[in-house]
C-alpha cells in the first residue's frame, strides 16, 4: 500500500492528528474516532493496524494498555515527495502574505500617513 493510500482515508488521517498531540492509548483513540465517525471499536482497531503495519504509528504495551504514537519517518518521505510540487503553491502563498501585510499596514496608518508628507 502506498503512503497516499494509507493517508487517503479520513479516519486514518484523523487518527494521526490525534496521535500528533502525543502518545495515546488505543482506548483514547477509539473514543475520539467513534464519536466523530460513528464507527465501531473493531473498525478503529483495523485503522490503527493499517497505520502500524505501514510505519505511520508505533505501539508499545504498558500494563494492559497499548500506547500508540506517530512515527515521523513515513511522513518525512511524504513531505519529500510533495517537495517536488511545493513550488506550485509556495509563490502564491508568499504573494498572499505580502498583500495581507500591505493591508495591515494600510489599516494602521493615519489619514496623513496615507497621503504622504
Long-range contacts (C-beta under 8 A, 24 or more apart in sequence): 1-50, 1-54, 3-54, 3-74, 3-77, 3-78, 3-81, 4-78, 6-50, 6-51, 6-54, 6-56, 6-74, 7-56, 7-78, 9-47, 9-50, 10-37, 11-37, 11-39, 11-43, 11-44, 11-47, 12-47, 12-50, 12-51, 12-56, 15-44, 15-47, 15-48, 15-51, 15-57, 16-51, 16-56, 16-57, 16-70, 19-57, 19-68, 19-69, 19-70, 20-70, 22-69, 23-67, 23-68, 23-69, 24-67, 24-68, 24-69, 25-65, 25-66, 25-67, 25-68, 26-59, 26-65, 26-66, 26-67, 26-68, 27-65, 29-68
